[in-house]
Amino acid sequence: MQIKRKDVHGNLSESYTYGLSLVATIIFMTRSVEVAGLATVLMALFIDPHLSVLTDDAVLGKVSAGSFRKYIVYMVIARIGGTLLAQLLFLPCAHLIAMLAESV
């Protein structure tokens, strides 16, 4: 089923799925909000508190500035790596979502 792309809103993967299947788009629109919310909660629970404590320790001198910088560099590398991994998984997962939605 081909759908016009003129009214595409939302994130990139939702937009791509919109072109694959209308049913997948409806399912994906509801689930993408849940996944983004869960990711935000997990980051707030696990990453932010650790970084806050590490920042306090660096300010108080309990952790060296070099160790703190190394941790920040690792966090940046992890975010870039996660973004690259997401790009690799983007098309296969969008097609899988469309296929599963059509079979339901």
C-alpha positions as CSV (number, residue, x, y, z in Angstrom):
1,M,0.0,0.0,0.0
2,Q,1.6,3.3,-1.1
3,I,0.9,6.4,1.0
4,K,1.6,10.0,0.2
5,R,4.6,11.4,2.2
6,K,3.4,14.9,2.5
7,D,2.0,14.7,6.1
8,V,4.8,12.9,7.7
9,H,5.6,14.1,11.3
10,G,7.6,12.7,14.1
11,N,11.0,11.1,14.3
12,L,13.0,9.7,11.4
13,S,12.2,6.0,11.8
14,E,8.5,6.8,12.2
15,S,8.6,8.7,9.0
16,Y,10.4,5.8,7.2
17,T,7.9,3.3,8.5
18,Y,5.1,5.6,7.3
19,G,6.2,4.9,3.7
20,L,6.3,1.2,4.3
21,S,2.9,0.5,5.9
22,L,0.1,2.5,7.4
23,V,-0.7,-0.1,10.0
24,A,3.0,-0.1,11.1
25,T,2.9,3.6,11.3
26,I,-0.1,3.6,13.7
27,I,1.5,0.9,15.9
28,F,4.9,2.6,15.8
29,M,3.6,6.0,16.7
30,T,2.2,4.7,19.9
31,R,5.2,2.5,20.8
32,S,7.9,5.1,19.9
33,V,6.6,7.4,22.7
34,E,6.8,4.5,25.2
35,V,10.3,3.6,24.2
36,A,11.5,7.2,24.4
37,G,9.9,7.6,27.8
38,L,11.5,4.4,29.1
39,A,14.9,5.4,27.8
40,T,14.6,8.8,29.5
41,V,13.6,7.2,32.8
42,L,16.5,4.6,32.6
43,M,19.0,7.4,31.8
44,A,17.7,9.4,34.8
45,L,17.9,6.4,37.1
46,F,21.3,5.1,36.1
47,I,23.5,7.6,34.2
48,D,22.6,11.0,35.7
49,P,23.1,10.0,39.4
50,H,26.5,8.5,38.7
51,L,27.6,11.5,36.7
52,S,26.4,13.8,39.4
53,V,28.3,12.0,42.2
54,L,31.4,11.8,40.0
55,T,31.1,15.6,39.3
56,D,30.8,16.3,43.0
57,D,33.8,14.1,43.7
58,A,35.9,15.9,41.1
59,V,35.0,19.3,42.5
60,L,35.9,18.1,46.0
61,G,39.2,16.6,44.8
62,K,38.2,13.0,45.6
63,V,38.6,12.1,41.9
64,S,41.4,13.5,39.7
65,A,40.6,15.8,36.9
66,G,42.2,13.3,34.5
67,S,39.9,10.5,35.6
68,F,36.9,12.8,35.3
69,R,37.9,13.8,31.8
70,K,38.4,10.2,30.8
71,Y,34.9,9.3,32.1
72,I,33.4,12.2,30.1
73,V,35.3,11.1,26.9
74,Y,34.0,7.5,27.4
75,M,30.5,8.9,27.7
76,V,30.8,10.8,24.5
77,I,32.3,7.8,22.7
78,A,29.4,5.7,24.0
79,R,26.8,8.1,22.8
80,I,28.4,8.3,19.3
81,G,28.7,4.5,19.3
82,G,25.0,4.2,20.2
83,T,24.1,6.6,17.5
84,L,26.1,4.6,14.9
85,L,24.6,1.3,16.1
86,A,21.1,2.8,15.8
87,Q,21.8,3.9,12.2
88,L,22.9,0.3,11.4
89,L,19.7,-1.2,12.9
90,F,17.4,1.5,11.5
91,L,16.4,0.0,8.1
92,P,16.2,-3.7,9.2
93,C,14.1,-2.8,12.2
94,A,11.8,-0.6,10.2
95,H,11.2,-3.4,7.7
96,L,10.6,-5.8,10.6
97,I,8.1,-3.5,12.2
98,A,6.2,-3.1,8.9
99,M,6.2,-6.9,8.3
100,L,5.0,-7.7,11.8
101,A,2.3,-5.0,11.7
102,E,1.0,-6.3,8.3
103,S,0.8,-9.9,9.7
104,V,-1.3,-8.8,12.7
